[in-house]
Amino acid sequence: MTVVSRRAFLRTSGLGLGLGVLGGCAPAVRGDFLPRRGPRVVVVGGGWGGATAAKYVKLGDPGIEVILLEPNRRFVSCPMSNLVLSGVRTLESLTRGYGGLRAHGVRILHREASAIEPDRKRVRVDEGYLEYDRLVVAPGIEFQTEQVEGLAAAGDRVLHAWKAGPQTVALARELQAVRDGGVVVLSIPPPAFRCPPGPYERACQVAWYLKRQKPRAKLIVLDASPNIISKTGLFRAAWRAYPNLEYRPSNRVVRVDPDAREVTTDFGDRLRYDVVNLIPPQRAGTIAVRADLVGADGRWCEVNHVTYESVKHAGIHVVGDSTIGLPVPKSGTMANAMGKICAHQVVRLLAGRPPEPMAPVNVCYSWVNDVEAMAVINAYRIQNGKVVQVEQKLTPGQSAASGRNALAWARSIWDDVLA
Ligand SMILES: Cc1cc2nc3c(=O)[nH]c(=O)nc-3n(C[C@H](O)[C@H](O)[C@H](O)COP(=O)(O)OP(=O)(O)OC[C@H]3O[C@@H](n4cnc5c(N)ncnc54)[C@H](O)[C@@H]3O)c2cc1C
């Protein structure tokens, strides 16, 4: 009741957003620019977690209006994108549209959410806002470029390629152009970061490519961690095929100088490179930080393990890489599982029913060359309201069979997220 009267007041008074918040400089005020059709769920971010949540709320109750905010017109998969660096896949082959979600009745706005107002239950978008009954926030990760001296100023001269897109293609081109005998440096940040095995898979793909195309070139991996943090034994075994790969643990890059083409580690060691791929330290997507959803460290969002509701703001759920506290990796499989479970709970909560504990599951494949992969599977259960791991299993080694399974996984999960 109070929401309705406030909305009516804002519409007639012209205070909806611009005058009240932006000091009168904003364009025409339009208030809630998509008047409600019924109970409404707004989803911020159409990646692995958000797109899944949007689809499954609609599947759970077609009567709920679902609005997805996602600035990108096409979905580009980070999983498999390391294969673009080795020339095994194209980025186009990892790119999908949002038509499937629209067919389910999800309303998609290719716009960015600029702020969240938890007490007013609304999301700001440009000159207006969207009211919600429940909000799902899934903005993925953002880079802490300020943690590496020189990185922010370097711009695209130092590539991360850790959000699949133009940087992935640019890094592949740099690798193609590197001189035979050149040095490629891959820098891995301290945890927590998106996809724990991802940098080590990337090392395999770059080393595989260099071995075939630039046999005298070398890959140096500078890892902030004291050891490989995922599938350790399997990667060590895979790297035996790559004498051109030099792994240096406990080497955190603290400075980059693209003019001198040089990185500096926390030991003060300097290393010249021909190509650098610096994966920066990470935190939750900026909108989550602005909305005060992150914890005291300013990095990640803590959530209820059953509903994925924020522990800080009621009515706001967070899924995917932005979350922390669950004993799960920041993976696409996990974001997809969280999206589905969260959607199920949101539908129940909107219907006035209690949440139903459901545990996620994780599987993660890593490619070690053009045809062979290996995998880890994690099983979880809910115990006393918390997600706990009950089992972790690894494939005994790398194999072409796992490669075929990885392809099947990708095809089926892309459909689950988007089709
Ligand atoms: C090289 C690489 C390889 C990987 N391999 C695997 C793998 O093999 N298997 C696996 O399971 N996982 C893998 N991952 C991890 C996986 O990509 C992530 O865990 C997954 O993308 C997380 O999903 P998410 O929804 O949290 O974030 P994302 O998928 O990044 O989606 C976030 C979305 O939010 C949008 N957004 C951000 N801010 C706003 C805003 N203010 N308003 C509106 N929209 C916004 C963004 O545009 C983006 O589309 C890999 C990652 C990388 C980098």
The ligand as a Gaussian input file, in Angstrom:
#p B3LYP/6-31G(d) Opt

LIG

0 1
 C       38.504000     -18.648000     -18.947000
 C       37.359000     -19.163000     -18.116000
 C       36.995000     -20.493000     -18.189000
 C       35.944000     -20.978000     -17.431000
 N       35.623000     -22.296000     -17.532000
 C       34.595000     -22.793000     -16.810000
 C       34.211000     -24.157000     -16.957000
 O       34.792000     -24.914000     -17.744000
 N       33.160000     -24.602000     -16.236000
 C       32.480000     -23.782000     -15.382000
 O       31.520000     -24.251000     -14.746000
 N       32.829000     -22.490000     -15.212000
 C       33.865000     -21.958000     -15.904000
 N       34.206000     -20.640000     -15.774000
 C       33.526000     -19.804000     -14.756000
 C       32.194000     -19.220000     -15.221000
 O       32.368000     -18.487000     -16.412000
 C       31.643000     -18.296000     -14.164000
 O       31.656000     -18.956000     -12.923000
 C       30.219000     -17.872000     -14.500000
 O       30.235000     -17.049000     -15.645000
 C       29.565000     -17.149000     -13.341000
 O       28.269000     -16.781000     -13.676000
 P       27.651000     -15.410000     -13.116000
 O       26.241000     -15.387000     -13.553000
 O       27.973000     -15.221000     -11.688000
 O       28.482000     -14.267000     -13.879000
 P       28.538000     -13.956000     -15.472000
 O       28.296000     -15.189000     -16.253000
 O       29.780000     -13.193000     -15.663000
 O       27.305000     -12.994000     -15.687000
 C       27.246000     -11.726000     -15.106000
 C       26.388000     -10.843000     -16.010000
 O       25.970000      -9.696000     -15.285000
 C       25.955000      -8.588000     -16.155000
 N       26.005000      -7.382000     -15.335000
 C       27.018000      -6.953000     -14.536000
 N       26.679000      -5.809000     -13.914000
 C       25.414000      -5.508000     -14.324000
 C       24.523000      -4.430000     -14.051000
 N       24.860000      -3.418000     -13.240000
 N       23.303000      -4.429000     -14.651000
 C       22.944000      -5.438000     -15.490000
 N       23.761000      -6.492000     -15.789000
 C       24.976000      -6.503000     -15.213000
 C       27.172000      -8.816000     -17.048000
 O       27.062000      -8.109000     -18.271000
 C       27.159000     -10.336000     -17.230000
 O       26.488000     -10.721000     -18.403000
 C       35.243000     -20.106000     -16.542000
 C       35.613000     -18.766000     -16.473000
 C       36.652000     -18.288000     -17.246000
 C       37.034000     -16.825000     -17.159000

